[in-house]
Amino acid sequence: MQTYVLLFKFGRSTSRKYKEAIELAGQFSDFTEATDKKPVNTIWLPAGEWFIKKREFDDLYALVCGWKGTSVSLDGEEIRPHEFFWKFNTVIKCAKEYEDAVDKDNYCCTHGTFEGWGCKQLDDLDRHLSKRASYAMKYWYGFGEFVSEGVWKVNKGLIKDYLKKEAGDKNLDYCKIFSLEKAWKIVDGLPDEIDTHGSAWWDIDYREDFEGAAILKRPVGIKHRAAGSRARGGGVSAVMKDGVLNLEAAEERTRYIPNVTFDDVGGIDDIIGQIREVIELPLKRPDIYRYLGIEPHKGILFYGEPGTGKTLIAKAIANETKAHFIPVSGPEVLSKWYGESESNLRDIFEEARELQPAIIFFDEIDSMTQNRSESEGARVDSRIVNQLLTLMDGMESYDNVTVLASTNRPELLDEALLRPGRFDYKIEIKRPDAAGCLRILEIATRNMPVEPGFDLGDIVPELLGSSGADIVFVAKEAAIGALRRSTDVEGLIQSAEGDGFKLDDVKVEREDFVHAIDELRSNKLGMAPTRTVSER
């Protein structure tokens, strides 16, 4: 650990508490009691020991702080412990964690990335553009002024002053790892000016002033919108490069189309026509619906037990229609800051509008849109439901955008979401029948070296009642079982590549599937493995 040494001194005293002070001081490893030749008691105290014996130190200092000759210094600089240590505590903890860190180069950067100021403790001034803006957070681009209409000049001097003050307030002057000079270099790498003209990533903040009877709007600052963007490829991830803002990359949004097709989905033959008619046709041929004078269903709900392939189907639809796919989960939308959850939703729908044809897919939508009640109007998910209802009511202006959602608990959803114009079309995704089980098994094993002559249909009766995810698990476990049976896996890990092992020797046999089915059953809570597939 980085070494910080405290020197604690206090003189002899006629106080009746002097003996108690000596006893307390004796608990420290490097204590020298005062003598006639050297009438000052001294304690050399590594900061790590102070960290462990903080209470003893506080008790001792409370006894002797008013005595003549009492002083505490850190590396030769005198300090006032009660004003100092509560902040220095963070420096010591960081030093200990730094010593144990595997990646020391990135330890001091926020979230282990280059997007910091060289110290985790300086996140009061946020350098990230990937966070949602909040009223409590200061951002580097907020320091500056307009030099002309729409052109904002970044004041790097004010940023440096702010960081220097923060470093002082947090006692980072005593940190042996942190360097203000490194922070200055990062500040120097920021853009000198930001042109907001025609930019999709910057908004101007206005303040209303009264001038007589007129109300004037004066530009007072800028806000960054990329924080709320769900752009892929050239979006948020490309906004910062090597610590420098890349506005050209930020202007681009890349379409995301999953590589899953209907050939990768089994067990849905009975509903494939329904899916194509309700979802695929409106996205591929919106002109038909315009000719008929009707609006297609904008919201479709997939419901069914876990593992039945609801997410996989949504991805396959996006691939088939070449639609921009936007997967959304509850934690991705929810925010502790008031109003940000609703803003996140608006950003998602705006992205879909810009990149249509598009599919917005709410995975496990029940996690954020449960039934509301009058007594819970301020609850976060209640506000999300209200915002989602508003956005879906306004989807008539979206030509080629469809909203899909999945849930295994449809009874939890707010009733307003299920009314016409919202998620009014519902498709149940059931567990596969015998034909579906065989089809899923064929898909899961199509690249697997299955023993020639083995009929997958022989084990289908034992898989009836399983979900698609269960069947994929059986296929994977059978392949791993074949590898265990064919070779010493531990020896294979430790030996050199290709040391006497031939991949062609591994064949997945009936017995491997039998054991995999047993393993599936043993993974079900409360069930013991039982072998039921007959031997042949």
Helices and strands as residue ranges (DSSP letters): E 5-11, H 18-25, E 31-32, E 40-46, H 47-52, H 54-64, E 71-74, E 77-79, H 81-100, H 104-107, G 110-112, G 120-122, E 125-126, E 138-139, G 140-142, E 144-148, E 151-154, H 156-169, G 172-174, H 180-188, E 193-195, E 202-211, E 214-224, G 226-228, G 236-238, E 240-241, E 244-245, H 247-250, G 262-264, H 272-275, I 276-280, H 281-284, H 286-292, E 299-303, H 310-321, E 324-328, H 330-333, H 340-354, E 358-362, G 365-367, G 374-376, H 380-393, G 395-397, E 401-407, G 410-412, G 415-418, E 425-428, H 434-444, G 456-459, H 460-463, H 468-486, H 489-494, G 503-505, H 510-523
